[in-house]
Amino acid sequence: MDGADARQLGTRNARLLRLATYASISVALALIVLKAAAWYMSGSVSLLASLIDSLMDAGASLINLVAIAYALTPADKGHRFGHGKAEALAGLAQSVFIAASALLVLQQGIDHLLHPRPVEAAWVGVAVMLVSILATLGLLGFQRHVIRHTGSTAIRADALHYRSDLLMNISIIVALILAYYGLPGADALFGIAIALLIGFSALQIGRDAVQILMDHELPDAVRKEALALARAVPGVIDVHDLRTRESGQQWFMQLHLELPGELSLTDAHELGEQVRHAIIRRFPQADVLVHKDPVHETAAAQTPTAD
């Protein structure tokens, strides 16, 4: 992939990321209006849980919008490696939002369990939840497409939350039907279960964000493939000290090539470029830095080194 192709890929990914944040905000705002009306009519704690969750969705999506816009800005003198980690910061902020919503829903669920209240207009809530399920499925389909092309941490965190929303919406429908048929305690119990599910999602999102902020290595499968690509270049004796990390839309890889010591500087540089381009062709989002280590005949005959 040449420079023009890489720029075209970057432009397409930026457009997809922005569209994903706009779609997420639009869906969240529409569902807030519907759920607020249904909760006002029914008084259901599980509907309140879903309403609060949608409010958190809207807040998290706004954070994503700002963070992704910043993450997509080019590298500058103060940020030589770009601004990609803003996406991970957005994911970490989302986890805090989601955890706060889980605590609020848990408190309401316990209160309604201790002081049962009748649920009114249950079928209105059921209708709203069905609409919510359809809207969420459509959004998740688009988010899956964006994640497949961009690998965005922020969008992945958003999608994780919306996937938990599907289970939440189904459980709310069950709770409302049970409450309608004389089991009001089911609404509170489902609200508490939803709160625990939301809290678990917050932990997952926060963990993934922290891994990126702490420069965790890329997946083993990616590392093994990068090493295999480098070792497959004719003239390369071996590869070691592969280091990788992720920052927004970009991956960073550093590796040491073991090359014949008698090579000229020009030839060694050419081999290094062949390795770099071989990896970039497979992983166009990678920024690859290659260091060349001269190896003489006695050393080359020894067992290859590990990465």
N, C-alpha and C positions, 0 to 999 in steps of 0.2 A: 504494500500500500504506500503510494507516494504522498507528498505533502498535501497536494490538492484533494486527494481522496480522504485523508485524515481530517482536513478542514471541513469537507462536506459532511463527513460523519459527525463531527462535533456540532455543526449547525443543525443537523437533523435531531440529534439527541437533545440539544438545548430547546428546540421547538417542542419535542415530545414532553420534556420535563415541565415546561410552562403550561402546556395544555393539560397535563395531569393535575397540576395544582389548581388550575381554574375549574376543572371538572369536579375535583374533590370539594372545593369551596361551594360550588353551585349546588351539589347534591346535599351537603350538610345544611346549608341555609334553607333549602326547600323542606327538608325533613324537620328542621327545628319548628317551622311554622305549623306543619301538620301535627307533630307530636305535642306541641304546646296546647293546641286546640283540643286534641283528644284527651290529654291529661286533665285539662280544666273541666272537661265534661265528665270524666270518669273518676278522678281522684286516685287512680291506680299508682301504687308505688313502683311497680315494674315499668309502667309507662314513664314515670318520673325518671327512673334510672336511664331509660332509653333517651329521654329528652336531654338529660345532663350529658350523656355520652355524645349526643349530636352537637351540643354546645362545645364540648371538648374537641370534637372532630373539626368544627369550624375554626376554633382557636389554633389547633395544631396545623391545619391547612394554611392558615395565614402565616404562621411561622415558617412553614415550608416554602411559601411563595417568596418571602423575603430572603430566606437562607439560600434557596436555589438560585435566585437572581444574583446574590453576592458570590455564590460558589462558581458561577459560570463566568465571572469577570476574569480577564486574562491575568497571568502572573505579572507582578510589578517589582520595583526595586525593593520594596519592603516585604514581599511575599514571593520569593523566587520559585517556590514549588506550587504556586497558585493558591486559590482560596477554597479548594474542594472540601476541606474539613468542616466548612460551614454546614454541609449536609449532615454530618455526624452530630454536630452541635444541635441542629434542628431535631434530630431523632432523640437526643438526650432531653431536650425541652419537652418533646411530645410525651416521653415517659413520665415526666413530672406532672404534666397536665392530666394524663390518664390515671396516674396513681391518686391524684387529688379527687378526681371524679369517682373513683372506686370507693374512697373513704366516705364521701358524701352519700353515695347510694347505699353503702353498708349501714350507715347511721339511720337512714330513712327506713331501710328494711327491718332493722331491729326494732325501731319505734313502732312500725305498723304490726310487727309480730306480737309485741307486748300489748298493743292497744288496737285490736282489729277494727277495721272500718269497712263498710260496704263499698263495693265497686259499682259505679253507675256507668251506663252507656258503654258496656263492655264491647258490644259489636262495632261501635265506632272505632275503638282502639284496635280491634282485630283488623278492620279494613285499612287503617293507617299502617299497621305493621306489614300487611301484605304489599302495600305500595312501597314501603321502606325496603322490603326484601328485593323487589324487582329493581328499584333504583340502585341498591347496593350491588346486586349481581352485575348490572350494566357497568357500574364504575369499576368493579374488580376486574372485569374483562379488559377494560382499557388499561388499567394499572398494570395488569400482567403483561400486556403488550409493551408498555413503556419499560418495565423492569427487565424484560427479555433483551431489549435493545440498549438500555443504558446502565443497568445494574445499580441504579440509584439507591443509596441507603435511606434517604428521606422518604422516597415513594414506597420502598419496601416496608418501612415502618408504618406508613399510612395504610398500606394494603393489609398488613397484619392486623391492624386495629379493625378495619372494615370486615375482615374475615370473621373475627370474633363477634362483630355486630350481627352477622347472619344467624349464628347460634342464639344470640341474645334475642333477636326478633322472633325466632321460632318459639323460644321458651316463653316469651311474653304472650304470644297468642295462646299457648297452652294455659298459662296462668290466668289470663282473662276469661277463658272458657270455663275453667274450674271455678273461678270466683263467681261467674254468672250462675253456675249451678249449685251455689251454696257452700263453696269452700274458700272463703276470703283469705284464710291463712296461707293458701298456696301462692297468692300474689306476693306476699311479703317474703316467703321462702325463696321464690324464684328471683326476687330482687336481690336478696343476699347472695344467692349463687352467682348472679350476674356480676355483682360487685367483686366477688373473688376472681371471676374470669377476667374482668377488666384489669384487676391488680396483677394477675399473671402476665397479661399482655404487656403491661408497663415494664415488668422486670425483663421480659424478652427484648423489648425495644431498647431499654437502657443498656442492657448487656452488649448488644450488637454495636451500639453507638460508642460505648467505652472501648470495645475492642479496636475499632478504627482509630479513635483518638490516641490510643496507646500504641499505634503502629504495629498491630498484630499482623503476622505473616498471612499472605494470600493462601487459599486452600491448597492442600497437599497435591491435589490433582493438577492444579495450575503450575505449581513449582516443578513437579516431575516432568510435565510436558515441556516447560521452558528449558530444563536441563537436557532433555532428550534432543530438542531442536538444536541446542548449542553443540552438543557432542556429535551430532550428525553432519556438521559442516566439515568437509575434507580438510585435513591439515591440523585440526584441533586434537590435541592429545587427551585432554580431560578438562573438566570444569569443577570449580569448588567455590565455597563461600558465597552461595546465592542468597541474597537478602531481598525481601519484597515487602511492600506496604501499599496501602490504598488511601487515596485522598479524593473524595468526591468521584468524578468521572474518570480519574486518572489513576493508573497503577505505576508504581516505581519499582524497578528491578536493578540490582547491582550484582555482578558476578565476575569471577576471575577465570580467565582462560589460560590453560597451560599450553604453550606453543613451543615448537622447536627453537632452541637457543640460537641457532645459526641463521635464523630468518633476519632479513633486513627490517629496519623500522617501517619502511613502506609496506612490505609484505605482511608484517604483523598487524599493521593498521588495517589493511585490506581484509584480513581474516576476521578481525574484530568487527568490522562493518558488516561482513556477511552474516556473522552470528547475530548482530543487533537487528538487522533487517529480517532475518528468519523468524525471530521472536515477535517483532512488530507486525509482520504479515499475519501471524496467528492471533496475536493480541494487540490490535491497533490502538487500544487505550493505554498501552504501556510506554513508559519513558525508560529506556534501557541504557545503563552505563556499564561499559565493559573495560575491565583492567586486564592487561596482558602480562603473564608471568613466563619468563624464559625457562625452558626445561632442557637439560643436556641429556645425552644418550643414556648415561647410567641411571639418571633419575626417571627418564621416560620408560625404562624397562621395569620399574617397580609397579606395585599394585596401584591402580587408579585411586585417587583420593575421593572422599565423600564430599557431598555438597555442604 
